[in-house]
Amino acid sequence: MFPEIGHFSLILSLFFAFFLAVVPLIGYWAGNRFLLEAARPLTFLMSFWVFLGFMILSFAFLSDDFSVLYVSQNSNSQLPIWYKFSAVWGGHEGSLLLWALILSAWSSAVAFKVRTLPEDTGPVVLAILGVVSTGFLSFLIFTSSPFVRLLPDTPVDGGDLNPLLQDFGLIVHPPMLYMGYVGFSVAFAFAIAALITGNLNASWARWARPWTAFSWAFLTLGITLGSWWAYYELGWGGWWFWDPVENASFMPWLAGTALLHSLAVTEKRGVFKSWTVLLAIFTFSLSLLGTFLVRSGVLTSVHAFASDPTRGIFILALLILLVGGSLLLYAVRAGQVRSNVSFGATGREAWLLLNNILLTVLTLTVLLGTLYPLIFDALGLGKISVGAPYFNSVFTPIALLLMVFMAVGPLSKWHNTKLKVLLVSCLVSLFLAVFVSGVLVYLYEFTVLAWLSLAVVFWVVCLSFTDWFNKVSAGTKGIIPRARQLPRNYYGMLLAHLGMAVTLVGILLVSVNSKESMLRMSPGDKANIAGYEFQFDGLSHVKGPNYIADKGQFIAYKNGHQVAVLHPEKRLFNARQQVMTEAALDAGFTRDLYVSLGEKLEGDAWGVRIYVKSFVRWIWLGGLMMMAGGLLAALDKRYRRKAGV
Amino acid sequence: MHPVRKKRMLTIIIIVTILGMAVGLIMYALQQNINLFYSPSQIAQGDVPINTNIRAGGMVVAGSVARDLATLSVSFLVTDFQHQVRIQYKGILPDLFREGQGIVAQGKLNRNGVFEAFQVLAKHDEKYMPPEVTEALKNAKVGASQGDVSVQSTY
């Protein structure tokens, strides 16, 4: 009974989404106030029915209703209750429903705030969100309904959630990632609405900014969580694989970062208008492309779960319609939003333009590397994969260049900067950066690339503090009152930039200073890795709620003192008979000890991975700092004022 | 030159330079890092470059997994049910590696026709079959039914 209600409520939500997409637009062209104002209630109605559908599916999972096909495929009566809940988005259908739910949540958030927008722009924004919702809800209902029933042959028990997904990281990672992905739909809707109404001024950018910053912060958190999850859960200690699915989330992040910066220029100086609009379209298109890549299974990926080609075609059609439609609109209307303010070659605009060029180039290199196998295959040239070395060798130099300029941008002033002032700060920082990193590299014998990256890190840190100090020391008031007067926006930027530097430290040191070894060990064996002695004590059998496991005990010593006891596990999950590695970690600020069990070999010997990972936590610490920076920027007081005030 | 034009020129020069650098980097990196996939039949027929990074894959032949007793070296056969290739690997195999399972390995083919892998991939999901392997199996089957009818495919 309940699943049918769930299905019905999704159909109702599609119905309202369709009206939301159509009615306000008719109202806009006909100049009818009543139709325009229908946008708000329609948004709430649509969101309510999606929410109800989601709740009913969650209830089906929590109550073990295996008559629902999707539940029986992704859950099991033995599954712990929190995983039963997260199993709702553990498969294709449910994660699409989560997509739709989050889209409707963003739409409702816009609807709450819609009164701060001009009378005709707000409803058009909601209508565009309605168009996107209509597309996704029909995709959900027509190709992948989560409420398909198995009647009358109801299975006794479910097939279980993929053991890899039975983890805290996977409870929070998809919702956060989707919050980011889908959040860019708001910036997209703003951009399209601006093209339709021709209303693209500085206050347009001021409305779009906090929304973009919020989604960017969520996406940053989502990617960070995903990387952290891969590190501890996949059992081989990598934190980024340049896998197509990771790239799918990384491309919108890169484009979104560019958008965040170009919105700043558009708001403050009124330039780059049409470029900003194009970036907003581009960013959301990449989110859609990401969904297509993940959900259609066209690419070989470690994330690729069994998939169905008709779904791929549906979402490809949706992608082409939305992206093609908006680009067409852009081509027709962009001429009207051209800006005619000029800017100087050393002003902040120029630096941000450089930022945008570099970020766009980065996005395109990732896009090319991700789609290259598809193009190659379509041309009949064979099946290829583009490996991580491609991305590392192309991405790293451009990203380092970007970070060099990242530190200079904030120091410069809008319109024009005196070159001399810039040069003095830069030269001092350059000297400090080269010197300090040179000493470190000399002491630890790193490579040239490591030296370069460390220099960039110190460069960013020096210049960021120089900038802050310049701002707080100017004027007659003391440092602390002035520091408190600086806007949140500014601190957000500072935090995000420093976060970038912290992440770079982590990436750099984990790749040049880590010790990784794969060993064959029997109980009683000892191994020396990077100054730590690991002793394999032995194994015991343990029983979990839905698995049995071999649990190893390793003791790590440093200089004869015990540092940590590590318990890596090899789990065999009952329902799927699937084996899973559960790595054991001793996390630290400057190093992680990482032990995971490989395979059981002859006798009592095991293949064992033992890693000492240098500064690996910094990668995610930097990610969290960037997220916090994004949130701070989004919460700046200026955005709370009403439009036109 | 007019200042506005001069600035435009400068912008365009910067964009072109950066794009040029990026394209150069991309071409260079792509040249070295494209890994073509070859099926066991293609390897057996000898149309595969030696000592070049490639990918190979197929179903792991039951009973073919042989381990070294002192190190982590392991070797096994993969098949597309027409031909077999021996794969050598030193390290820990993924959790989903099993006999009869489809896998993809990355590495180089040596002069003796043995594939020396530095990475062996099996996927997240036990129901999942790498698309390359699916296609290799399909091609092998088609080739067999056209060429030699007496060979029975075993799947």
Boltz contact constraints between the chains, C-beta under 6 A:
constraints:
  - contact:
      token1: [A, 164]
      token2: [B, 124]
      max_distance: 6.0
  - contact:
      token1: [A, 300]
      token2: [B, 131]
      max_distance: 6.0
  - contact:
      token1: [A, 302]
      token2: [B, 124]
      max_distance: 6.0
  - contact:
      token1: [A, 305]
      token2: [B, 125]
      max_distance: 6.0
  - contact:
      token1: [A, 306]
      token2: [B, 127]
      max_distance: 6.0
  - contact:
      token1: [A, 306]
      token2: [B, 128]
      max_distance: 6.0
  - contact:
      token1: [A, 357]
      token2: [B, 15]
      max_distance: 6.0
  - contact:
      token1: [A, 357]
      token2: [B, 18]
      max_distance: 6.0
  - contact:
      token1: [A, 361]
      token2: [B, 18]
      max_distance: 6.0
  - contact:
      token1: [A, 361]
      token2: [B, 22]
      max_distance: 6.0
  - contact:
      token1: [A, 365]
      token2: [B, 26]
      max_distance: 6.0
  - contact:
      token1: [A, 382]
      token2: [B, 36]
      max_distance: 6.0
  - contact:
      token1: [A, 383]
      token2: [B, 37]
      max_distance: 6.0
  - contact:
      token1: [A, 383]
      token2: [B, 132]
      max_distance: 6.0
  - contact:
      token1: [A, 384]
      token2: [B, 34]
      max_distance: 6.0
  - contact:
      token1: [A, 384]
      token2: [B, 36]
      max_distance: 6.0
  - contact:
      token1: [A, 385]
      token2: [B, 35]
      max_distance: 6.0
  - contact:
      token1: [A, 387]
      token2: [B, 33]
      max_distance: 6.0
  - contact:
      token1: [A, 387]
      token2: [B, 35]
      max_distance: 6.0
  - contact:
      token1: [A, 389]
      token2: [B, 33]
      max_distance: 6.0
  - contact:
      token1: [A, 390]
      token2: [B, 29]
      max_distance: 6.0
  - contact:
      token1: [A, 390]
      token2: [B, 33]
      max_distance: 6.0
  - contact:
      token1: [A, 393]
      token2: [B, 29]
      max_distance: 6.0
  - contact:
      token1: [A, 394]
      token2: [B, 25]
      max_distance: 6.0
  - contact:
      token1: [A, 394]
      token2: [B, 26]
      max_distance: 6.0
  - contact:
      token1: [A, 394]
      token2: [B, 29]
      max_distance: 6.0
  - contact:
      token1: [A, 518]
      token2: [B, 72]
      max_distance: 6.0
  - contact:
      token1: [A, 518]
      token2: [B, 91]
      max_distance: 6.0
  - contact:
      token1: [A, 518]
      token2: [B, 92]
      max_distance: 6.0
  - contact:
      token1: [A, 520]
      token2: [B, 72]
      max_distance: 6.0
  - contact:
      token1: [A, 578]
      token2: [B, 126]
      max_distance: 6.0
  - contact:
      token1: [A, 579]
      token2: [B, 95]
      max_distance: 6.0
  - contact:
      token1: [A, 581]
      token2: [B, 95]
      max_distance: 6.0
  - contact:
      token1: [A, 598]
      token2: [B, 92]
      max_distance: 6.0
  - contact:
      token1: [A, 599]
      token2: [B, 93]
      max_distance: 6.0
  - contact:
      token1: [A, 607]
      token2: [B, 72]
      max_distance: 6.0
  - contact:
      token1: [A, 607]
      token2: [B, 92]
      max_distance: 6.0
